[in-house]
Amino acid sequence: QVQLLESGGGLVQAGGSLRLSCAASGLTFSRYAMGWFRQAPGKEREFVATISGSGIITRYDDSVKGRFKISRDNAKNTVYLQMNSLKPEDTAAYSCAAAGHIDRIVVGRGDYWGQGTQVKVTV
């Protein structure tokens, strides 16, 4: 019954912004830490950002610190990833994940995963 559905991906020029959304259903959303990952063709999936169930704690990969911001709206069962100052290196399929603890998100051990949404940043 658990489903994570990403949206908001698309084509954007370098320096532009994009906001991704991940809507969750079938779970008690506020009890789960949420996170974002990305995977470029030929590359391993990498951690991008995570947020605790309460929204109090956040963690970011160094490559996106200061540019990306993760947030959540527990009333809407949705987690967001605001991406600013986008670079071509940010091009990837972005997916969201849910886990019982934020530490599990950081190491890529999500209990549930979405299918992903494509982000392409052009020069």
CORSUL-V202941 format. One record per pair of residues at least 24 apart in sequence whose C-alpha atoms are under 10 Angstrom apart, sorted by the first residue. I is the first residue (numbers start at 1). J is the second residue. D is the distance in whole Angstrom. If there is no record, write none. Layout:
i = {I I}
j = {J J}
d = {D D}
This chain:
i = {1 1 1 2 2 2 2 2 2 2 2 3 3 3 3 3 3 4 4 4 4 4 4 4 4 4 4 4 4 5 5 5 5 5 5 5 5 5 6 6 6 6 6 6 6 6 6 6 6 6 7 7 7 7 7 7 8 8 8 8 8 9 9 9 9 9 9 9 9 10 10 10 10 10 10 11 11 11 11 11 11 12 12 12 12 12 12 12 12 12 13 13 13 13 13 13 13 13 14 14 14 14 14 14 14 14 14 14 14 15 15 15 15 15 15 15 15 15 16 16 16 16 16 16 16 17 17 17 17 17 17 17 17 17 18 18 18 18 18 18 18 18 19 19 19 19 19 19 19 19 20 20 20 20 20 20 20 20 20 20 20 20 21 21 21 21 21 21 21 21 21 21 21 22 22 22 22 22 22 22 22 22 22 22 22 23 23 23 23 23 23 23 23 23 24 24 24 24 24 24 24 24 24 24 25 25 25 26 27 27 28 28 28 29 29 29 29 29 29 29 29 29 29 29 29 30 30 30 30 30 30 30 30 30 31 31 31 31 31 32 32 32 32 32 32 32 32 32 33 33 33 33 33 33 33 33 33 33 33 33 33 33 33 34 34 34 34 34 34 34 34 34 34 34 34 34 34 34 34 34 34 34 34 35 35 35 35 35 35 35 35 35 35 35 35 35 35 35 35 35 35 35 36 36 36 36 36 36 36 36 36 36 36 36 36 36 36 36 37 37 37 37 37 37 37 37 37 37 37 37 38 38 38 38 38 38 38 38 38 38 38 39 39 39 39 39 39 39 39 40 40 40 40 40 40 40 40 40 41 41 41 43 45 45 45 45 45 46 46 46 46 47 47 47 47 47 47 48 48 48 48 48 48 49 49 49 49 50 50 50 50 50 50 50 50 50 50 51 51 51 51 51 51 51 52 52 52 52 52 52 52 53 53 53 53 53 55 57 58 59 59 59 59 60 61 63 63 64 86 86 86 86 87 87 87 87 88 88 88 88 88 89 89 89 89 90 90 90 90 91 91 91 91 91 92 92 92 92 92 92 93 93 93 93 94 94}
j = {25 26 27 26 27 28 98 111 112 113 114 27 98 112 113 114 115 77 78 79 95 96 97 98 112 113 114 115 116 78 95 96 97 113 114 115 116 117 78 79 80 94 95 96 113 114 115 116 117 118 80 94 95 116 117 118 80 81 117 118 119 92 93 94 116 117 118 119 120 91 117 118 119 120 121 91 118 119 120 121 122 86 87 88 91 119 120 121 122 123 85 86 87 88 120 121 122 123 84 85 86 87 88 89 90 120 121 122 123 83 84 85 86 87 88 121 122 123 83 84 85 86 87 121 122 67 68 82 83 84 85 86 87 121 68 81 82 83 84 85 86 119 68 69 70 80 81 82 83 84 70 79 80 81 82 83 94 95 96 117 118 119 70 71 72 78 79 80 81 82 95 96 117 72 77 78 79 80 81 95 96 97 114 116 117 72 73 76 77 78 79 80 96 114 74 76 77 78 79 96 97 98 112 114 76 77 78 77 77 98 53 74 77 53 54 72 73 74 75 76 77 78 79 98 99 54 55 72 73 74 75 77 78 100 74 98 99 100 101 97 98 99 100 101 102 105 110 111 57 58 72 79 97 98 99 100 101 102 103 104 105 106 110 58 70 71 72 78 79 80 96 97 98 99 100 101 102 104 105 106 110 112 113 59 60 70 71 79 80 81 95 96 97 98 99 102 104 105 106 108 110 113 60 70 79 80 81 94 95 96 97 98 105 106 108 113 114 116 61 92 93 94 95 96 97 105 106 108 113 116 90 91 92 93 94 95 96 116 117 118 119 90 91 92 93 94 95 116 118 89 90 91 92 93 94 118 119 120 91 92 93 92 92 93 94 95 108 94 106 107 108 94 95 105 106 107 108 81 94 95 96 105 106 81 96 105 106 79 81 96 97 98 102 103 104 105 106 79 80 98 101 102 105 106 98 99 100 101 102 103 105 98 99 100 101 102 79 102 102 102 103 105 106 106 106 89 90 90 120 121 122 123 120 121 122 123 119 120 121 122 123 120 121 122 123 119 120 121 122 118 119 120 121 122 116 117 118 119 120 121 117 118 119 120 118 119}
d = {8 5 8 4 6 10 10 10 7 9 10 8 10 8 8 7 9 10 9 10 9 7 8 8 8 6 5 8 9 9 9 8 10 9 6 7 8 9 10 9 9 8 7 7 10 7 7 6 6 10 10 9 9 8 6 9 10 10 7 9 9 10 9 8 9 5 5 5 8 10 8 6 5 6 8 9 8 6 5 6 8 8 9 9 10 8 6 5 6 9 10 8 8 8 8 5 5 6 10 7 5 5 6 10 9 9 6 6 5 10 7 4 5 6 9 9 9 9 8 6 6 6 8 8 10 9 9 8 5 4 6 6 10 10 10 8 6 5 7 9 8 9 9 9 10 7 6 4 6 9 9 8 6 5 6 8 9 9 10 8 10 9 10 10 9 7 6 5 7 9 10 9 9 9 8 5 5 6 9 8 6 9 8 9 10 10 10 8 6 4 7 9 9 9 10 9 5 6 8 10 10 9 10 9 10 7 9 10 9 10 10 9 9 7 10 10 10 7 9 9 6 8 10 9 10 6 9 9 9 6 9 8 10 10 10 10 9 7 9 10 6 5 5 7 8 10 10 10 9 10 10 10 8 6 5 6 5 5 9 9 7 10 9 10 9 9 8 9 7 10 7 6 5 6 9 9 7 10 7 10 9 10 10 9 10 8 10 8 9 9 8 6 5 7 8 8 10 6 8 9 8 10 10 8 9 9 8 7 6 4 6 9 9 10 10 10 10 10 10 9 8 6 5 6 8 9 10 8 10 9 9 9 6 5 4 6 9 8 9 9 9 9 8 5 5 7 8 9 10 9 8 7 4 6 9 10 10 10 9 7 9 9 9 9 9 10 9 10 10 9 8 10 10 8 7 8 7 10 9 10 10 10 9 8 10 9 8 10 10 9 9 9 7 9 10 7 7 9 10 10 10 7 9 10 10 9 9 7 6 9 9 10 9 9 8 8 10 8 9 9 10 10 8 9 9 10 9 9 10 7 9 10 9 6 8 8 10 7 5 6 6 9 8 9 10 8 7 7 10 8 5 5 5 8 10 9 6 6 7 9 5 4 6 9 6 7}
